Amino acid sequence: MIPLLLFSSNAALAEEKSEKWHDETIYFLMTDRFMNGDHTNDQQVNNEDPSAYQGGDLKGAADQLDYLQEMGITAVVVSPVFENEAGAYHGYSVTDYSKLNEQFGTKKDLQKLVKKAHELKIRVLVDFPATRVSTDHVWLSDTDKADWFTSRSNQQDPAWLGEMAELNTANSDVQKALVDAAETLADDTEIDGYFFSNASQAEPAFWTAFADRLSKLHLIGELKDMTPEEGAAYEEAGLDSVTAPWVQEPLRKQFATVDRSSEEVKNLLLKEQEVLNNPLSTIHVTDSVLTDRFTLDMANENMFPGARWKMALTYMYTTPGTPAIFYASEIAQNGESGVDSHGLMNFRTDQELVDYIKQIAVLRSDLPALRRGTYEPLYEKDGMSVFKRQYKDETLIVAINNTGETKKVTIPAEELDPDKELRGLLAGDMSRAADGGFTLILDREEAEIYALAEKTGINFAFIGAMAVVYVTFMIFLYIVWKRGKRAVNKE
């Protein structure tokens, strides 16, 4: 720390957090696997069977909101809360949209969770499965609703979801019934929005009625196997933002190991800026409830998950878009898609990765350029990425060395300002222009976020104070030595 203290440290530009959703950092919370806060609703719980309910509930989630706030989370997506078929701990096999899942608690429990979250300035969204339901759904037993389904039983992907009935989203009555259910729950609980899982199974126009009736809520659509251009159609239809499946797999491939090209993800991010209506609100994730854990990719590459996660999350938190974390990613949860990847959350695990997430979350919160700034790639080669984010008078340079060796990159001075310096905010690095460029040196698997700032001079007052302390200490040692010598001579 002493070399840093020799220089004055002007605080980086900060700005009041706006109401815009691209400022958020999202956490996907699987209720049953997160925290058991009320044992009175454990009727279906069987802790000996990982495919059964494990006891997590809405009260438990509310009890851990402080943990999420400390990690820099500002919005939570709660897994589906509607009544489900027996054993469907994940919540996607809905049997009745007019009732809540008793395993997770009551409507009052959800209201309490929302109330506490709002006190902590955390927004709450609910995962709303609106394209497929349980084969035991109450609508299936109503003969007047025979045309509400395109399939009464169809094997789902991934396979662990089992057989489900698929809703006829082209039917206006289906659309109205779903919007009514969504509006009722929102009015009763004051949630902030919905995450429509499997949204791409319905045509974009299907979501327009949701946008019209739920105009005060933030609506996110989960897309699968789509391009940015196709995702833009869902925004045009009224969804406020969408997930980015086009980025997810390339991002995982890039950071599962070292020395992988970053060109594909860079180009996709630029494409998002070009074709999406709300590119800064686009949701970027690595793993989700449906996928293998990202940690499994790392394990398959024989890599240490902690370093891999740090690189990936730094990239997600500093590139354009809204970063989202699936529960337990912060403890590097492992497993194949399904039950294996839906382990219980462990709040007592190693805190190193959690602490790192806190650090980059603070920077993302305090630096508007990371949330709203322009995006300009400056250098990309085999895992070494350098890019510029700029917002108003704030200029940041992000350097991520996702390689197996130390890297040196020189940024031409004219790209920035030769009369200023780059001040590191993660590791405290510093660079000044010399020979026409700013030189950045990063060790392997290291990242730095630099703020372009006015040059700082040597802090002579601090050096003087340190000199006085040093001289005083030397005089003290001399006096002690002299007294000791006299005592020996007297003996």
C-alpha positions, -999 to 999 in steps of 0.1 A, spaced: 0 0 0 29 25 7 37 32 -30 1 40 -35 1 63 -6 29 83 -21 4 97 -46 -27 117 -40 -59 97 -49 -87 116 -64 -119 96 -62 -132 82 -95 -164 97 -109 -195 84 -91 -231 90 -99 -264 84 -82 -279 51 -92 -308 57 -117 -340 38 -121 -328 23 -154 -326 -14 -154 -293 -16 -171 -278 -4 -138 -288 -37 -121 -268 -68 -113 -292 -98 -113 -292 -130 -92 -313 -160 -102 -325 -177 -70 -338 -213 -70 -360 -211 -40 -360 -248 -30 -322 -250 -30 -314 -217 -14 -324 -216 23 -350 -233 45 -365 -206 67 -398 -223 77 -399 -260 85 -437 -260 88 -440 -263 50 -417 -292 46 -444 -318 38 -427 -331 6 -391 -326 18 -368 -356 15 -332 -346 22 -321 -382 13 -333 -378 -23 -316 -350 -42 -344 -351 -68 -370 -342 -42 -378 -310 -24 -350 -299 -1 -369 -274 20 -359 -240 7 -387 -214 8 -396 -178 4 -389 -170 41 -354 -185 38 -348 -164 7 -359 -133 26 -336 -142 54 -306 -142 30 -313 -109 12 -286 -92 33 -261 -117 19 -271 -108 -17 -270 -71 -10 -235 -73 4 -224 -91 -28 -237 -62 -48 -269 -78 -61 -296 -53 -70 -323 -75 -85 -334 -110 -78 -353 -134 -101 -372 -159 -79 -379 -193 -94 -416 -200 -103 -439 -196 -72 -471 -212 -86 -487 -245 -75 -467 -274 -90 -470 -311 -94 -457 -333 -66 -419 -333 -65 -413 -306 -90 -389 -286 -68 -378 -264 -97 -413 -249 -101 -417 -253 -139 -445 -280 -138 -473 -255 -130 -506 -271 -121 -526 -239 -113 -517 -202 -119 -543 -191 -94 -525 -208 -64 -490 -206 -49 -467 -235 -42 -473 -244 -5 -438 -259 -3 -424 -223 -7 -449 -206 16 -478 -183 12 -486 -151 -6 -479 -133 26 -444 -148 26 -438 -135 -9 -451 -101 1 -427 -100 31 -398 -110 8 -406 -82 -16 -410 -57 13 -376 -65 28 -360 -65 -6 -373 -31 -14 -360 -18 20 -326 -31 9 -331 -14 -26 -332 -48 -43 -358 -54 -70 -378 -87 -72 -389 -105 -103 -407 -138 -105 -400 -165 -131 -433 -170 -149 -435 -201 -171 -460 -190 -197 -455 -215 -226 -456 -249 -210 -472 -264 -179 -476 -297 -160 -496 -325 -176 -517 -323 -145 -526 -286 -150 -562 -278 -141 -569 -264 -176 -564 -298 -191 -594 -312 -173 -617 -285 -188 -632 -297 -221 -639 -261 -231 -602 -255 -231 -592 -283 -255 -578 -258 -280 -557 -241 -253 -529 -267 -259 -508 -277 -289 -497 -308 -270 -511 -324 -239 -478 -343 -232 -445 -337 -249 -410 -347 -237 -391 -315 -229 -355 -304 -234 -336 -308 -211 -349 -343 -204 -350 -338 -166 -381 -315 -171 -400 -347 -182 -433 -346 -200 -451 -313 -201 -482 -299 -218 -475 -271 -243 -498 -241 -244 -513 -228 -276 -498 -193 -274 -516 -183 -307 -549 -186 -288 -560 -152 -275 -579 -168 -245 -547 -184 -234 -529 -152 -236 -556 -133 -216 -557 -160 -189 -519 -158 -185 -518 -120 -184 -546 -120 -159 -526 -144 -136 -495 -123 -140 -514 -91 -132 -531 -105 -102 -499 -118 -86 -481 -85 -93 -510 -64 -78 -511 -86 -47 -473 -87 -40 -458 -55 -56 -431 -74 -74 -411 -54 -99 -413 -76 -129 -413 -110 -145 -388 -133 -161 -405 -153 -188 -386 -185 -190 -387 -203 -224 -401 -171 -240 -387 -179 -274 -412 -208 -277 -439 -182 -284 -439 -158 -312 -428 -122 -304 -464 -109 -308 -476 -131 -280 -458 -109 -255 -473 -76 -266 -504 -81 -244 -482 -86 -214 -463 -54 -221 -495 -35 -226 -512 -47 -193 -480 -49 -172 -465 -16 -184 -452 -7 -150 -432 -39 -146 -399 -49 -161 -404 -79 -184 -374 -101 -194 -377 -128 -220 -355 -159 -219 -344 -168 -255 -329 -200 -268 -309 -207 -299 -314 -172 -314 -294 -145 -330 -293 -108 -319 -315 -99 -348 -341 -124 -337 -338 -112 -301 -346 -76 -313 -380 -88 -325 -389 -97 -289 -379 -63 -278 -400 -47 -305 -430 -67 -293 -427 -51 -259 -403 -70 -237 -379 -47 -219 -349 -69 -223 -339 -104 -233 -312 -130 -225 -284 -134 -249 -280 -171 -259 -257 -160 -287 -232 -149 -262 -236 -176 -235 -218 -205 -252 -190 -185 -267 -184 -168 -233 -182 -202 -216 -158 -215 -242 -136 -184 -239 -132 -185 -201 -133 -223 -194 -96 -223 -199 -67 -199 -209 -54 -187 -243 -88 -189 -260 -97 -163 -286 -120 -135 -275 -128 -123 -310 -162 -141 -312 -176 -126 -280 -162 -92 -288 -179 -92 -322 -212 -104 -307 -211 -75 -282 -206 -51 -310 -235 -67 -329 -257 -62 -298 -250 -25 -299 -259 -24 -335 -293 -43 -336 -308 -44 -301 -331 -17 -288 -318 -20 -252 -283 -35 -255 -272 -23 -221 -302 -42 -206 -294 -74 -224 -289 -102 -198 -256 -119 -200 -253 -153 -181 -229 -182 -181 -250 -209 -165 -287 -212 -157 -313 -236 -143 -313 -255 -176 -276 -258 -183 -246 -277 -170 -227 -256 -145 -200 -234 -160 -177 -249 -133 -181 -283 -150 -166 -268 -182 -136 -256 -162 -132 -290 -145 -133 -307 -179 -104 -285 -189 -85 -294 -157 -85 -257 -146 -89 -241 -112 -125 -227 -110 -117 -197 -88 -94 -180 -113 -117 -190 -142 -147 -175 -125 -128 -143 -117 -118 -137 -153 -153 -145 -166 -172 -123 -141 -148 -94 -145 -155 -96 -183 -193 -98 -176 -193 -69 -151 -173 -46 -173 -186 -52 -208 -219 -37 -220 -250 -55 -208 -266 -66 -175 -246 -93 -157 -266 -121 -141 -255 -148 -117 -272 -182 -112 -274 -191 -75 -243 -208 -61 -221 -197 -90 -203 -175 -64 -192 -207 -47 -183 -224 -80 -211 -250 -78 -205 -279 -101 -228 -305 -118 -245 -316 -150 -278 -301 -161 -306 -311 -137 -306 -324 -102 -268 -327 -102 -264 -289 -108 -291 -279 -84 -272 -286 -52 -280 -269 -19 -265 -234 -15 -236 -235 10 -232 -202 28 -201 -214 47 -179 -221 18 -146 -204 8 -153 -166 6 -125 -157 -18 -147 -156 -49 -175 -140 -31 -152 -112 -19 -139 -107 -54 -175 -104 -67 -181 -77 -40 -151 -58 -52 -160 -57 -89 -197 -50 -79 -186 -19 -60 -167 -7 -91 -196 -14 -114 -220 5 -90 -197 35 -86 -185 39 -122 -213 49 -146 -191 41 -176 -192 4 -167 -230 4 -167 -239 30 -194 -207 38 -213 -197 33 -249 -177 2 -258 -146 3 -279 -123 -27 -282 -86 -16 -282 -67 -50 -282 -78 -86 -287 -55 -116 -290 -57 -151 -278 -74 -143 -245 -58 -109 -238 -86 -83 -240 -83 -45 -236 -113 -22 -242 -125 13 -234 -157 23 -217 -166 60 -218 -195 79 -202 -196 117 -201 -163 128 -186 -154 93 -173 -130 71 -193 -121 36 -182 -97 10 -197 -104 -26 -188 -76 -51 -193 -82 -88 -188 -53 -113 -193 -70 -146 -198 -38 -163 -208 -12 -185 -193 16 -159 -192 24 -123 -184 13 -99 -211 24 -64 -221 1 -43 -242 8 -7 -254 -22 16 -260 -14 45 -284 -14 77 -264 -37 94 -289 -64 68 -280 -66 84 -246 -48 116 -233 -10 117 -230 -13 144 -203 -32 121 -180 -24 87 -163 -41 54 -160 -48 45 -124 -56 9 -115 -87 3 -93 -85 -34 -87 -48 -41 -81 -35 -5 -79 -15 -6 -111 -5 27 -128 6 37 -162 18 70 -178 23 78 -214 59 72 -226 73 68 -261 38 76 -275 18 50 -256 5 37 -223 20 4 -214 -1 -22 -195 16 -52 -179 -6 -79 -164 3 -113 -149 -14 -144 -161 -51 -147 -152 -52 -111 -139 -75 -82 -146 -73 -45 -140 -97 -16 -144 -80 17 -151 -94 51 -146 -80 79 -169 -72 106 -144 -52 138 -140 -15 131 -132 -7 131 -95 25 145 -81 45 131 -52 28 137 -19 57 156 -1 36 162 30 32 124 34 69 117 27 79 144 52 56 128 78 71 94 71 106 108 73 98 123 107 85 90 119 115 72 106 140 96 122 121 95 155 122 57 155 159 56 148 165 81 177 144 59 199 165 28 190 197 48 196 185 59 231 175 23 240 209 10 228 228 37 248 209 29 280 214 -8 276 252 -2 271 254 19 303 236 -7 323 261 -33 311 290 -11 320 276 -5 356 275 -42 361 
